[in-house]
Amino acid sequence: MFDDVYPVSSTEVATAQQAASSVDPSSAVQQVRNPDVGGVLVAVDRDELLRIAQRHDALIELCAAVGDHIAAGGLVLRVYGDQALPMRPLKGALMFGDERTLEDDPAFTLRLLVDVAIKALSPAVNDPTTAVQCLHRIADVLRYAAAKHLSTGVVTDPHGAVRVLVPTPTWDDLVALALDEIRAFGAGQYQVARRVRALLDDLIVDLPAKRHPALVRQRELLEDAVERSFPAEQRPDALASDRQGLGMTIHSAEGSQAPGSTSITSSA
């Protein structure tokens, strides 16, 4: 889904950013609103919107992200060009439903994993191991997303002209979605705090510098949360960078431990 939603080259990113910054909502020749009862925008047929825009030499700006709930009468898209476009094909390119789906919604994968993790961390369940398993998969998703050009989604015609703009989650959005709630519910659990620390340390080492600020901020927030949850003498153990969360020795054979991370040594 990340491949379908985000630009695939730095050239497309520059094109998307330039197009998005040059759009003036007041110059739109048409606004399309949800004519029915409120619903979730579950998918957008980008190819169909491209065909419509190209046929009429227009630019179509989606004003809601896939996964957004659009109330009755809520704004869905704007059209820029010389004339308003036929409503039926525009509406036909938008699919509404009762709930989000995975097919066209890159953030929803993370949302589901986070939901499972925080349910596992609820006092009624108290299953930090399941939360750690979710964090394994969250780490995979973040690594995959980090390799993409996370910016405004753009669809161009064969001549390179921008025809469709689609709002998409940024890297900071995805990192916050992945970790904020798990940290809030799980920082007081040794296993979870250690796994989150390891996830952040690993990503900081492995990902390019442009991805670091959001990760460093999350590490600072984790340290603050652990400080509030544990007595001073227990904090080093809680912040041990451990991919399993068990408190074992964490010294990577490749030397990939992030600067400033904490390791502890288990005794046989």
C-alpha positions as CSV (number, residue, x, y, z in Angstrom):
1,M,0.0,0.0,0.0
2,F,2.9,2.4,0.6
3,D,4.1,1.8,-2.9
4,D,0.6,2.8,-4.3
5,V,0.2,5.9,-2.1
6,Y,3.6,7.6,-2.0
7,P,5.8,9.1,-4.7
8,V,8.6,6.7,-5.8
9,S,11.3,9.2,-6.8
10,S,12.8,12.4,-5.5
11,T,11.7,14.1,-8.7
12,E,8.1,13.2,-8.0
13,V,8.5,14.4,-4.4
14,A,9.7,17.8,-5.6
15,T,6.9,17.9,-8.1
16,A,4.3,17.1,-5.4
17,Q,5.7,19.7,-3.0
18,Q,5.7,22.4,-5.7
19,A,2.2,21.5,-6.8
20,A,0.8,21.4,-3.3
21,S,2.4,24.8,-2.3
22,S,1.1,26.5,-5.5
23,V,-2.6,25.4,-5.0
24,D,-4.8,28.3,-3.9
25,P,-8.2,26.9,-2.5
26,S,-9.9,30.2,-3.4
27,S,-9.2,29.6,-7.1
28,A,-11.0,26.2,-7.2
29,V,-13.7,26.1,-9.8
30,Q,-15.6,23.3,-8.1
31,Q,-16.0,21.8,-4.7
32,V,-17.4,18.3,-4.2
33,R,-19.0,17.4,-0.9
34,N,-20.3,14.2,0.5
35,P,-24.0,14.1,-0.5
36,D,-24.9,11.1,1.6
37,V,-24.8,10.2,5.3
38,G,-21.4,10.4,7.0
39,G,-19.0,7.7,6.2
40,V,-15.3,6.7,6.0
41,L,-13.4,7.4,2.8
42,V,-12.0,3.9,2.4
43,A,-10.5,4.1,-1.1
44,V,-9.7,6.5,-3.9
45,D,-9.5,5.4,-7.6
46,R,-6.4,7.4,-8.5
47,D,-6.3,6.1,-12.0
48,E,-9.9,7.2,-12.6
49,L,-9.3,10.6,-11.1
50,L,-6.2,10.9,-13.4
51,R,-8.3,10.1,-16.5
52,I,-10.9,12.6,-15.5
53,A,-8.4,15.4,-14.8
54,Q,-6.4,14.7,-17.9
55,R,-9.5,14.6,-20.1
56,H,-10.5,18.1,-18.9
57,D,-7.0,19.5,-18.4
58,A,-7.7,20.0,-14.7
59,L,-6.1,19.4,-11.3
60,I,-8.0,17.5,-8.6
61,E,-7.1,18.0,-5.0
62,L,-8.4,15.5,-2.5
63,C,-9.3,17.4,0.7
64,A,-9.7,14.3,2.9
65,A,-7.2,11.5,3.5
66,V,-8.2,7.9,3.0
67,G,-9.4,6.7,6.5
68,D,-11.0,10.0,7.3
69,H,-14.7,10.1,8.4
70,I,-16.5,12.6,6.2
71,A,-19.7,14.0,7.6
72,A,-22.7,14.6,5.4
73,G,-22.0,17.8,3.4
74,G,-18.3,17.5,4.3
75,L,-15.7,18.7,1.7
76,V,-14.1,15.8,-0.2
77,L,-12.3,17.4,-3.1
78,R,-11.6,20.6,-5.1
79,V,-11.2,21.0,-8.8
80,Y,-8.8,23.6,-10.4
81,G,-9.0,24.4,-14.1
82,D,-11.3,26.2,-16.6
83,Q,-14.5,24.5,-15.8
84,A,-16.4,22.3,-13.3
85,L,-16.3,18.6,-14.0
86,P,-19.1,16.1,-14.3
87,M,-20.1,15.0,-10.8
88,R,-21.0,11.3,-11.5
89,P,-17.4,10.2,-12.5
90,L,-15.9,12.2,-9.6
91,K,-18.1,10.5,-7.1
92,G,-17.6,7.2,-8.7
93,A,-13.8,7.4,-8.0
94,L,-14.5,7.8,-4.2
95,M,-15.5,4.8,-2.1
96,F,-17.1,5.3,1.2
97,G,-17.8,2.7,3.9
98,D,-18.5,2.2,7.6
99,E,-14.9,1.6,8.7
100,R,-11.3,1.9,7.5
101,T,-9.7,-0.9,5.4
102,L,-6.1,-1.9,4.7
103,E,-6.2,-1.7,1.0
104,D,-5.6,2.0,0.5
105,D,-4.8,3.3,3.9
106,P,-1.1,3.0,4.9
107,A,-1.6,4.3,8.5
108,F,-4.3,1.7,9.2
109,T,-1.8,-1.2,9.5
110,L,-0.1,0.7,12.3
111,R,-3.4,1.6,13.9
112,L,-4.5,-2.0,14.1
113,L,-1.1,-3.1,15.6
114,V,-1.3,-0.3,18.2
115,D,-4.8,-1.3,19.1
116,V,-3.8,-4.9,19.8
117,A,-0.8,-3.7,21.8
118,I,-2.7,-1.3,24.0
119,K,-5.5,-3.8,24.6
120,A,-2.9,-6.3,25.7
121,L,-1.5,-3.6,28.1
122,S,-4.9,-2.9,29.7
123,P,-5.1,-3.8,33.4
124,A,-7.8,-6.4,32.6
125,V,-5.4,-8.3,30.2
126,N,-1.9,-7.4,31.4
127,D,-0.1,-9.2,28.6
128,P,3.1,-7.3,27.8
129,T,4.5,-10.1,25.7
130,T,1.7,-9.6,23.1
131,A,2.5,-5.9,23.1
132,V,6.2,-6.7,22.4
133,Q,5.1,-9.0,19.5
134,C,3.2,-6.0,18.1
135,L,6.2,-3.8,18.4
136,H,8.2,-6.3,16.3
137,R,5.8,-5.8,13.5
138,I,5.6,-2.1,14.0
139,A,9.4,-1.9,13.6
140,D,9.0,-3.7,10.3
141,V,6.3,-1.3,9.1
142,L,8.4,1.8,10.1
143,R,11.5,0.5,8.4
144,Y,9.5,-0.1,5.2
145,A,7.8,3.4,5.4
146,A,11.2,5.1,6.1
147,A,12.4,4.0,2.7
148,K,9.6,5.8,0.9
149,H,9.3,9.4,-0.1
150,L,6.7,10.4,2.6
151,S,5.1,13.6,1.3
152,T,1.9,14.7,-0.4
153,G,0.8,12.0,-2.7
154,V,0.9,13.0,-6.4
155,V,-0.5,11.5,-9.6
156,T,1.0,12.8,-12.8
157,D,0.0,12.2,-16.4
158,P,2.4,10.7,-19.1
159,H,3.7,14.2,-19.8
160,G,4.6,14.9,-16.1
161,A,1.8,17.3,-15.4
162,V,0.4,17.0,-11.9
163,R,-3.3,15.9,-12.1
164,V,-4.2,14.6,-8.6
165,L,-3.0,15.6,-5.1
166,V,-3.7,13.2,-2.2
167,P,-3.0,14.0,1.5
168,T,-0.9,11.3,3.0
169,P,0.7,10.7,6.5
170,T,4.2,12.1,7.0
171,W,7.0,10.3,8.7
172,D,6.4,12.2,12.0
173,D,2.7,11.2,11.8
174,L,3.5,7.5,11.4
175,V,6.1,7.4,14.2
176,A,3.7,9.2,16.6
177,L,0.9,6.8,15.6
178,A,3.1,3.8,16.1
179,L,4.5,4.7,19.5
180,D,2.6,7.4,21.4
181,E,-0.2,5.3,22.8
182,I,2.0,2.2,23.5
183,R,4.4,4.5,25.4
184,A,1.5,6.0,27.4
185,F,0.1,2.6,28.4
186,G,3.4,0.6,28.5
187,A,6.2,2.7,29.8
188,G,5.6,1.3,33.3
189,Q,6.2,-2.3,32.0
190,Y,9.9,-3.4,31.9
191,Q,9.4,-5.5,28.8
192,V,7.6,-2.9,26.8
193,A,9.9,0.0,27.7
194,R,12.9,-2.1,26.8
195,R,11.5,-3.1,23.5
196,V,10.5,0.4,22.5
197,R,14.0,1.6,23.4
198,A,15.5,-1.1,21.3
199,L,13.2,-0.2,18.4
200,L,14.2,3.4,18.5
201,D,17.9,2.7,19.0
202,D,17.9,0.4,16.0
203,L,16.1,2.8,13.7
204,I,18.3,5.7,14.7
205,V,21.4,3.6,13.7
206,D,20.0,2.2,10.5
207,L,17.9,5.0,9.0
208,P,19.1,8.2,7.3
209,A,19.6,11.3,9.3
210,K,16.4,12.9,8.0
211,R,14.4,10.3,9.9
212,H,16.2,10.8,13.2
213,P,14.4,13.9,14.8
214,A,11.1,12.1,15.3
215,L,12.9,9.0,16.7
216,V,15.1,11.0,19.0
217,R,12.0,12.8,20.3
218,Q,10.3,9.5,21.0
219,R,13.3,8.3,22.9
220,E,13.2,11.4,25.0
221,L,9.5,10.9,25.7
222,L,10.1,7.3,26.6
223,E,12.8,8.4,29.1
224,D,10.5,10.9,30.7
225,A,7.7,8.3,31.0
226,V,10.0,5.8,32.5
227,E,11.3,8.4,35.0
228,R,7.7,8.9,36.1
229,S,7.0,5.2,36.4
230,F,10.1,3.8,38.1
231,P,12.2,4.6,41.1
232,A,15.6,6.0,40.2
233,E,17.5,2.8,41.0
234,Q,15.2,0.8,38.6
235,R,15.3,3.2,35.6
236,P,18.5,1.8,34.0
237,D,17.0,-1.6,33.9
238,A,13.7,-0.3,32.4
239,L,15.6,1.6,29.7
240,A,17.9,-1.3,28.7
241,S,17.8,-1.5,24.9
242,D,16.5,-5.1,24.5
243,R,14.6,-6.4,21.4
244,Q,12.9,-9.1,23.5
245,G,12.4,-6.9,26.6
246,L,13.8,-9.6,28.9
247,G,16.7,-7.7,30.3
248,M,19.4,-9.8,28.7
249,T,22.7,-8.5,27.4
250,I,22.2,-6.4,24.4
251,H,25.6,-5.9,22.6
252,S,25.0,-6.1,18.9
253,A,27.6,-8.2,17.0
254,E,27.7,-5.5,14.4
255,G,28.1,-2.7,16.9
256,S,24.8,-1.3,16.0
257,Q,23.8,0.0,19.4
258,A,22.8,3.6,19.2
259,P,24.8,6.3,21.0
260,G,23.4,7.0,24.5
261,S,21.5,3.7,24.7
262,T,21.8,1.5,27.8
263,S,22.9,-2.1,28.0
264,I,22.9,-4.5,31.0
265,T,24.6,-7.8,31.4
266,S,22.8,-10.8,32.7
267,S,24.6,-13.3,34.9
268,A,24.5,-17.0,34.3
